Amino acid sequence: MSTTFYPELAKSTHSRFLIYRVLGYLLLMLAGIKMAAVLVAVFYHESIFWVFLSSATGTAVVGYSLVYKGRFASDMKSRQLFLLTTLSWLSLCLFASIPIWLILPNCSFTDAWFETVSAVTTTGSTVFAGLDHMPKGLLFWRAVLNWIGGIGIIVMAIAVLPALKIGGMRLFKTESSDTSDKILPRSSSLSTAIALVYLVLSVCTMLSYYVGGMTGFDAITHAMSTVATGGFANYDASFGVYKSQPHIYWISSFFMLAAALPFVLFVSMVKGHRQALWLDPQVRAFLSIVLVATLLLTFYQVSQNDRNWFDALTHSLFNVVSIITTCGYASEDYTLWGNLAIMLFFYLTFAGACSGSTSGGLKIFRIQLAALLLVKQMKLLVHPKAVWVQKYGNKTVDDQLLGTVLAFCFVYFATIAFLAMALSFYDLDLVTAVTGAATAVANVGPGLGSIIGPAGNFSSLPDGAKWWLSLGMLMGRLEILTLLILFTPSYWRY
């Protein structure tokens, strides 16, 4: 069939070429990062460098082939961004999981896939024990996957999701374009500035960790997972190995908080808008929640567990920040603190941090917009004919935007409920099924209970449960609707 008389078909065909090219460039980038893992393995005299080298070569060949096939690329329909975004994350996870699968003995492809998806989505859940003795090249690979996943999340939150009008993200499309008009001349300059902020923040975290007492290798890898709020540590005890160095917890808490703030506001501050962070309603609400939760847990530990106040404050702050930013580090098993701590951390699992950051979760701004809708409905009960103009910061919020937020919240919790039901088919207990589903969709990392809690991992779960959790992690990172819409017949109908 000739495409001459079917312009829509021709455009669809050319759009497919653009998808090939984008995926090809992504794989070429991944191949280059694998070469960095080769250098780390060679530096530590580890024979696994051959695995990374061969994997990088294969990835580069596939990537170049896709770029060559997509050399006739043209414009893409906006709705095809759904497919491109999903394929980008899936292809990245697939090719990144190969080294893990080949290096570790007795590692199934299921475990390699789970670990990779957890890394790239910056969830931080792990199926591996014995991290203390794992090859340095592989530990670096896990950390760098966290790091590139973090910058990918920011790009998606700022550039892709607002264009797709998912779950209220349109609110930030307006803010981003307003900010870019005032701060930088072009959107590409804004993306470059955000990437530079991400890099500078990573370097500052590395230096702070190193000065604080970490080894050079630990400082680099932990900094990458901290700034990405990914939560992959180099030890089975996570940050519990630094119990004798409490200042490291304060350093980590500071940089986790920084990474959970909107990066576009950092750019705004650099360009002279000094009050940009504090004037943002999302940031103020986020920091307020952290402060209240930290003080509440500190008081609870001092009064109920007779703990030293500074020790209680240090561990309360670190773990509250780790969970609400969806980083997932743990300084100790906080489920042993008491029932109030368990319930509070369960709530924080759902919250998430700010939009435009590396964090996952529901996001603070959606909770605020849902509260606006509730206030409006309460006012309408008293004054049914009144007209209310609602604002979020300096932006007018219409009913359509509130409707998309409400719909997203429904789908978000429905996804967790469905995933928990699927996990229950594998005879998992209630706490493991529910918190496992929640931590996967929210991209937090540890769940609750003796199996997947902060003192455990996901290794003992059945393979089927790991595949369901992997799906949950991807859905949570892609804001659910990006992936879900691909399963609707209307999406594929031209």
LUMFI-487495 format. One line per field, with one value per residue (C-alpha): residue number from 1; x, y, z negated. Coordinates in steps of 0.1 Angstrom, whole numbers. Layout:
n <- (NUM_...);
u <- (X_...);
v <- (Y_...);
w <- (Z_...);
This chain:
n <- (1_2_3_4_5_6_7_8_9_10_11_12_13_14_15_16_17_18_19_20_21_22_23_24_25_26_27_28_29_30_31_32_33_34_35_36_37_38_39_40_41_42_43_44_45_46_47_48_49_50_51_52_53_54_55_56_57_58_59_60_61_62_63_64_65_66_67_68_69_70_71_72_73_74_75_76_77_78_79_80_81_82_83_84_85_86_87_88_89_90_91_92_93_94_95_96_97_98_99_100_101_102_103_104_105_106_107_108_109_110_111_112_113_114_115_116_117_118_119_120_121_122_123_124_125_126_127_128_129_130_131_132_133_134_135_136_137_138_139_140_141_142_143_144_145_146_147_148_149_150_151_152_153_154_155_156_157_158_159_160_161_162_163_164_165_166_167_168_169_170_171_172_173_174_175_176_177_178_179_180_181_182_183_184_185_186_187_188_189_190_191_192_193_194_195_196_197_198_199_200_201_202_203_204_205_206_207_208_209_210_211_212_213_214_215_216_217_218_219_220_221_222_223_224_225_226_227_228_229_230_231_232_233_234_235_236_237_238_239_240_241_242_243_244_245_246_247_248_249_250_251_252_253_254_255_256_257_258_259_260_261_262_263_264_265_266_267_268_269_270_271_272_273_274_275_276_277_278_279_280_281_282_283_284_285_286_287_288_289_290_291_292_293_294_295_296_297_298_299_300_301_302_303_304_305_306_307_308_309_310_311_312_313_314_315_316_317_318_319_320_321_322_323_324_325_326_327_328_329_330_331_332_333_334_335_336_337_338_339_340_341_342_343_344_345_346_347_348_349_350_351_352_353_354_355_356_357_358_359_360_361_362_363_364_365_366_367_368_369_370_371_372_373_374_375_376_377_378_379_380_381_382_383_384_385_386_387_388_389_390_391_392_393_394_395_396_397_398_399_400_401_402_403_404_405_406_407_408_409_410_411_412_413_414_415_416_417_418_419_420_421_422_423_424_425_426_427_428_429_430_431_432_433_434_435_436_437_438_439_440_441_442_443_444_445_446_447_448_449_450_451_452_453_454_455_456_457_458_459_460_461_462_463_464_465_466_467_468_469_470_471_472_473_474_475_476_477_478_479_480_481_482_483_484_485_486_487_488_489_490_491_492_493_494);
u <- (0_14_16_12_-26_-25_-6_-15_0_31_35_31_58_82_74_85_118_122_115_142_167_159_162_195_210_199_216_248_248_243_272_294_284_292_328_330_322_350_374_363_366_401_412_402_417_384_380_344_356_353_316_311_333_314_281_290_301_268_248_267_260_223_222_241_218_187_202_210_175_160_180_148_131_106_81_63_27_23_5_33_54_36_51_85_88_78_101_130_127_121_151_173_164_168_203_214_203_226_259_242_228_262_284_267_266_232_215_184_173_143_166_188_157_142_175_179_143_147_179_167_134_154_132_161_146_172_172_209_226_263_267_297_317_303_327_333_325_290_284_294_271_241_249_253_220_204_221_211_176_175_183_159_131_137_137_105_88_97_95_74_46_33_29_9_-13_-10_-22_-20_14_0_3_41_42_30_55_84_77_72_104_124_111_123_155_168_161_154_140_171_191_169_175_212_210_191_216_244_226_223_260_271_248_263_299_291_275_306_330_309_307_345_353_328_348_336_362_365_346_318_315_311_286_265_265_250_223_216_211_190_171_176_188_213_240_271_263_236_231_226_236_236_274_279_263_295_296_263_274_271_234_231_251_229_197_206_214_184_162_180_174_137_132_122_154_140_138_175_181_158_178_211_196_188_154_167_132_121_123_107_79_69_38_49_83_69_44_71_95_67_58_94_97_65_72_108_98_70_92_119_96_81_114_126_94_86_120_140_165_190_174_202_204_166_166_194_178_143_154_174_148_119_138_148_112_94_120_116_154_150_182_179_201_184_152_127_99_112_106_69_35_34_66_53_21_38_63_35_18_51_55_26_34_65_83_81_74_104_128_142_117_88_55_22_38_30_14_-13_-21_-24_-47_-69_-72_-82_-110_-121_-122_-142_-168_-172_-178_-203_-223_-228_-230_-242_-245_-212_-183_-149_-116_-90_-52_-22_6_1_-16_-54_-66_-96_-120_-105_-71_-85_-104_-72_-55_-85_-85_-48_-51_-78_-57_-27_-44_-63_-29_-16_-47_-46_-9_-14_-41_-18_10_-15_-18_18_8_24_11_-10_18_42_17_3_35_54_28_29_67_69_44_58_94_104_125_119_85_74_75_102_106_109_113_144_162_153_152_132_153_129_99_87_97_61_59_92_78_46_67_89_57_46_80_78_42_50_80_60_32_10_-12_18_20_-16_-28_-8_-33_-63_-75_-83_-46_-37_-66_-57);
v <- (0_34_60_88_87_80_109_97_63_79_101_71_52_81_84_48_57_84_59_37_65_77_41_37_68_56_22_39_60_29_12_41_38_1_11_31_-1_-18_8_3_-35_-31_-7_-33_-62_-80_-104_-94_-65_-89_-93_-55_-51_-77_-64_-29_-40_-59_-29_-5_-27_-28_9_18_-4_13_48_38_24_56_80_90_102_130_146_124_126_137_106_84_98_72_44_60_67_31_15_37_24_-12_-13_4_-22_-51_-43_-31_-64_-86_-79_-87_-119_-131_-120_-134_-172_-188_-155_-161_-137_-129_-117_-97_-81_-72_-57_-37_-24_-14_4_23_33_44_21_6_-28_-56_-94_-98_-106_-105_-70_-65_-89_-82_-72_-34_-33_-46_-24_6_-7_-8_28_43_27_45_77_77_67_98_122_103_109_146_149_129_149_183_175_145_141_177_173_142_159_131_135_172_175_202_226_222_226_262_268_253_274_305_298_290_323_343_324_309_316_281_249_231_255_247_210_216_238_211_184_207_212_174_169_196_182_147_160_179_148_127_152_156_118_115_143_127_95_72_56_71_42_43_81_79_51_63_98_86_67_95_122_99_90_54_39_13_8_-12_-32_-55_-33_-3_28_9_3_40_39_50_81_98_129_108_105_142_147_121_136_170_158_135_165_186_159_157_194_207_210_238_259_254_269_298_305_304_330_354_343_337_330_305_275_290_306_273_258_223_228_244_216_189_204_209_172_162_184_173_136_138_156_133_102_118_125_90_73_94_89_53_38_59_68_96_126_134_97_96_128_116_83_97_125_101_74_99_117_84_71_103_110_74_69_38_38_25_32_5_-16_12_-13_-21_15_8_8_46_44_15_34_67_51_33_67_83_55_69_106_110_144_172_170_177_159_124_112_88_85_102_137_164_187_161_158_196_197_170_190_221_200_189_225_235_208_217_254_244_225_257_280_259_288_304_306_298_307_283_289_268_292_319_296_294_258_248_219_200_200_189_161_147_147_129_104_98_93_67_48_51_34_10_-1_-8_-27_-48_-55_-65_-89_-104_-109_-127_-155_-164_-170_-138_-125_-93_-70_-82_-81_-47_-29_-47_-34_1_3_-9_16_44_35_36_4_-14_-25_-36_-69_-95_-104_-72_-47_-25_-55_-79_-81_-94_-125_-151_-140_-163_-154_-146_-121_-105_-100_-84_-61_-52_-42_-21_-3_5_17_39_54_60_76_46_61_63_25_17_36_13_-15_3_-5_32_41_19_30_57);
w <- (0_10_-17_9_5_-32_-49_-84_-77_-62_-93_-116_-96_-99_-136_-140_-125_-151_-179_-165_-165_-201_-214_-195_-210_-244_-240_-227_-259_-280_-261_-271_-307_-306_-296_-328_-347_-327_-340_-376_-373_-357_-385_-412_-392_-387_-358_-353_-331_-302_-308_-308_-278_-257_-269_-260_-225_-219_-232_-210_-179_-186_-193_-161_-141_-155_-149_-113_-108_-121_-99_-81_-112_-111_-136_-161_-172_-208_-218_-205_-234_-255_-235_-232_-270_-278_-253_-264_-300_-290_-266_-292_-318_-294_-282_-317_-333_-311_-330_-363_-349_-336_-364_-395_-399_-404_-395_-374_-348_-370_-398_-373_-358_-392_-404_-372_-372_-408_-400_-369_-385_-416_-438_-457_-465_-462_-458_-467_-499_-505_-491_-514_-493_-459_-431_-430_-393_-399_-429_-407_-380_-404_-416_-381_-370_-400_-389_-352_-363_-385_-357_-334_-359_-360_-322_-320_-348_-332_-294_-288_-314_-312_-275_-281_-307_-332_-367_-370_-355_-331_-360_-358_-320_-324_-353_-333_-302_-323_-341_-310_-293_-323_-332_-300_-264_-252_-267_-256_-277_-307_-303_-301_-332_-351_-341_-353_-387_-389_-382_-407_-434_-428_-431_-463_-478_-469_-484_-516_-520_-515_-539_-564_-565_-536_-513_-479_-462_-488_-485_-448_-446_-476_-462_-429_-447_-472_-445_-425_-457_-445_-478_-466_-493_-492_-523_-535_-565_-542_-561_-594_-589_-597_-631_-648_-624_-630_-610_-578_-585_-587_-555_-537_-550_-537_-502_-500_-509_-482_-456_-465_-456_-421_-401_-380_-412_-417_-383_-391_-423_-404_-380_-408_-422_-457_-472_-445_-468_-498_-478_-462_-480_-473_-489_-520_-525_-519_-544_-569_-567_-572_-602_-619_-613_-625_-657_-664_-660_-681_-710_-707_-709_-738_-758_-749_-742_-766_-739_-739_-723_-698_-688_-684_-663_-641_-632_-630_-606_-584_-581_-576_-549_-533_-531_-521_-494_-482_-486_-508_-529_-564_-594_-615_-616_-624_-626_-661_-673_-680_-663_-658_-638_-617_-609_-602_-578_-561_-554_-543_-518_-498_-500_-479_-476_-450_-413_-391_-415_-414_-440_-433_-452_-447_-450_-475_-449_-442_-478_-480_-449_-464_-495_-474_-459_-493_-506_-476_-481_-517_-508_-481_-507_-526_-495_-466_-441_-449_-424_-439_-422_-435_-433_-437_-444_-418_-393_-389_-392_-372_-377_-347_-363_-397_-378_-363_-397_-413_-385_-388_-426_-420_-395_-417_-447_-425_-410_-445_-455_-423_-428_-464_-453_-427_-453_-476_-450_-460_-496_-509_-542_-543_-555_-528_-500_-508_-517_-488_-463_-479_-480_-444_-429_-451_-442_-479_-484_-517_-528_-562_-580_-586_-549_-529_-558_-563_-578_-550_-512_-483_-476_-492_-472_-444_-408_-399_-427_-415_-380_-394_-416_-386_-367_-397_-398_-361_-364_-394_-377_-344_-364_-357_-329_-305_-305_-311_-280_-258_-267_-254_-219_-211_-215_-185_-163_-138);
